[in-house]
Amino acid sequence: MAKTLRFIIVPKVSHPWFDEVNKGAQAQAEILSRELGVEVSVDYMPPSIAGVAEQNAVLEKAAKSRPSGIAVDPVDAVGHMAAIKHIRDRGIPLVLFDSPSPDAGITSVGNNFTQQGIIAAERLARLIGYAGNVAVMQGYPTAPNHKERYEAQLAVLRKYPRITVVDGGIDNDDIETAREQASAVLESHPDLSGYLCCDASGPIGIAAAVKKAGKAGKVKVVGIDGIKPILDAVKEGVIESSSATIPRMQGSLSILMLWQASLGVKMPQAVDTGIDVITQENVDRYLADAA
């Protein structure tokens, strides 16, 4: 076994949700270091903005450093990411996190994104009595996980003839963009009944816009994910609930899978880290964990 192991985490962009992934990765590295008796480190390399060119550049830089493995949350389909092909061609172990895997050759660590979108949309539909205008905000449109959630939410809402879907904007995984987009939607649709989103930036921006518009509780918001700003908004009642991934577990298991891959172990197609539904009834537990 190598005397040192160095893994790299490449998220879509610098963001509080990915900070939680990194915390889980660092914790797993500490466990492996202690139990294996070797130095295990994790480099966290977020692109400055979410974009294919930016992420490809970071991945190419990561690959050139010849790490023991790379975990990436791609902003586009894997087949469109040239750097991912280069990483695989070099024989560097690779896993995806928070993203579905396109084939059996790449392990995916994350949850069922379609099911996550369904949970959020069904809950919102029930909250508004299956009638009214509902805005759905997209995340980074080409990101596989955001796309799956968005399409699943639209499919649910189309089942109910008294629900009208409103374009909720595109946040491109940026909190301030989400706030600006949501503010414009609330102004142009004063009768809005509910708001859905597809990433962790959406609910934070939407909550800020809803609160500023004085519509907390009037516009039902069901979010995605469970980082602290989202938990705070659930506690306050601005976000009714959230269909949440478990980012620290994704980071931890990504490093564990990369270590296994570095040993030549046959890897699974997917590792399911589950979905939590966060409400006012259980949010205190999540806030305690976040602290």
Secondary structure, 3 states (H helix, E strand, C coil): CCCEEEEEEECCCCCHHHHHHHHHHHHHHHHHHHHHCCEEEEEECCCCCCCHHHHHHHHHHHHHCCCCEEEECCCCCHHHCHHHHHHHHCCCCEEEECCCCCCCCCEEEECCHHHHHHHHHHHHHHHCCCCEEEEEEECCCCCHHHHHHHHHHHHHHHCCCCEEEEEEEECCCCHHHHHHHHHHHHHHCCCEEEEECCCCHHHHHHHHHHHHCCCECCEEEEEECCCHHHHHHHHHCCCCEEEECCHHHHHHHHHHHHHHHHCCCCCCCEEECCCEEECCCCHHHHHHHHC
